[in-house]
Amino acid sequence: MPGTSHEVRLVVRPEGLPEPDHFAVVEVPMPVPGDGEVLVRNRFFHVFPALRTLIGGSVPGAPFPGLRPGDTLYGKAIGEVVSAPSDAGVRPGDLVEHWFGWREYAAVPAGQCSPLDGTLPDPAAHLGQAAIAYTALTRDARLRPGDTVFVSGGAGGIGSLAGQFARALGAGRVIGSTGSPDKAKRLVAELGYDAAILRGTGGRIADQLAEAAPDGIDVLVDNVGGEQLRAAIAAARPGARFALVGALAGQLSPDLAGGTAPVEIDTFQVILKGIEIRGFGGSTGPAANREWAERFGGWLRSGKVTFPHVRVAGIGNAPPALHEMIGGRHLGTVIVEL
Ligand SMILES: NC(=O)c1ccc[n+]([C@@H]2O[C@H](COP(=O)([O-])OP(=O)(O)OC[C@H]3O[C@@H](n4cnc5c(N)ncnc54)[C@H](OP(=O)(O)O)[C@@H]3O)[C@@H](O)[C@H]2O)c1
């Protein structure tokens, strides 16, 4: 066992988007687990956009505390148990999921460690956003066979799975948005999308969506908000169901603080079309949790879906990985592998 560990800390709260030099990778003494704590050697952790929100101070009502200069970043991680109290329910060598990412070793309260049960073929896939994508489609938007589905942020951690899941669940047509022409091609070639639309340089989103879905959309999985939500309302068919999951247009804008993506929406259209707009409701208990994991695991094993992700090696590369994720460099979930 080494005597020290490394972790990533916020050095300064940035004006605008975070850059790698707003963070420091520091050497700290090896954590000593207290009563009821498990010592975990992290193997993977998730690089995710809500960190921008946390760095901006978080948003009212969010379950996660904001980050201040000097704080160690946190987020979902997969690690191997090094030592555990005898009643912790895990043993040395077990793989567990927890929220003490962005560090090599963590002392984690036993109640906050979930052992991996092998339902997913690759431990790293537990850092994928399958629970969100599956729940948004099946519980919030209640996808029906034949539906036309629009996934905003279609190439991201959630979107790269939501598009594939929509297809696997019987959608008739699936459209995704992304920020790069290269990823737009990959959405269609690799992830089963029928069409991709481009934010930023591709012309008005509403026009692109009208062209990609000439008969309108039934379902929206909205990771972006802002202009893309407004365009989805314009394109909605009567009785369309919208699951609002994220707010990337606000979160990752250099001009905003990491919170919402302000937009004016046409409420007459919402009323006239009877559009149902639901905030993501989260997973609803052990049965629902088993369901997404078994479906995702089964689809991965059969090859029906893939887990699009990028692995970045070493904690020293974690701050650049965050910068690249925000800049849209990668497709799928971004993971640091230790
Ligand atoms: N409700 C919940 O419980 C819950 C849980 C998890 C995540 N979320 C939220 O869901 C959303 C998606 O999460 P994710 O993990 O799948 O993120 P993600 O899509 O992987 O986020 C990174 C991507 O955001 C896109 N992006 C960058 N700047 C943008 C901008 N200004 N406008 C729009 N898109 C931009 C880029 O993709 P392109 O280049 O392809 O556009 C980039 O690759 C986030 O808002 C996240 O916080 C919610």
The ligand as a Gaussian input file, in Angstrom:
#p B3LYP/6-31G(d) Opt

LIG

0 1
 N      -31.909000      14.727000     -13.920000
 C      -30.949000      13.926000     -13.536000
 O      -31.054000      13.163000     -12.574000
 C      -29.678000      13.920000     -14.303000
 C      -28.715000      12.909000     -14.119000
 C      -27.569000      12.937000     -14.888000
 C      -27.360000      13.975000     -15.786000
 N      -28.291000      14.961000     -15.902000
 C      -28.117000      16.072000     -16.834000
 O      -28.380000      15.604000     -18.140000
 C      -27.616000      16.351000     -19.092000
 C      -26.817000      15.417000     -19.973000
 O      -25.863000      14.721000     -19.170000
 P      -24.728000      13.865000     -19.874000
 O      -23.944000      13.245000     -18.786000
 O      -25.314000      13.028000     -20.936000
 O      -23.878000      15.029000     -20.534000
 P      -23.078000      15.036000     -21.900000
 O      -24.064000      15.169000     -23.025000
 O      -22.159000      13.902000     -21.973000
 O      -22.316000      16.425000     -21.761000
 C      -21.223000      16.761000     -22.562000
 C      -21.689000      17.212000     -23.919000
 O      -22.449000      18.436000     -23.836000
 C      -22.510000      18.995000     -25.122000
 N      -22.397000      20.458000     -25.007000
 C      -21.296000      21.182000     -24.728000
 N      -21.599000      22.501000     -24.690000
 C      -22.911000      22.596000     -24.969000
 C      -23.809000      23.714000     -25.113000
 N      -23.406000      24.973000     -24.930000
 N      -25.091000      23.447000     -25.441000
 C      -25.514000      22.174000     -25.597000
 N      -24.709000      21.085000     -25.484000
 C      -23.422000      21.309000     -25.171000
 C      -21.365000      18.380000     -25.920000
 O      -21.948000      17.436000     -26.817000
 P      -22.173000      17.724000     -28.380000
 O      -20.879000      18.248000     -28.883000
 O      -22.561000      16.402000     -28.914000
 O      -23.292000      18.739000     -28.459000
 C      -20.596000      17.602000     -24.870000
 O      -19.954000      16.456000     -25.400000
 C      -26.771000      17.291000     -18.246000
 O      -27.457000      18.525000     -18.156000
 C      -26.710000      16.618000     -16.914000
 O      -26.425000      17.485000     -15.849000
 C      -29.437000      14.946000     -15.201000

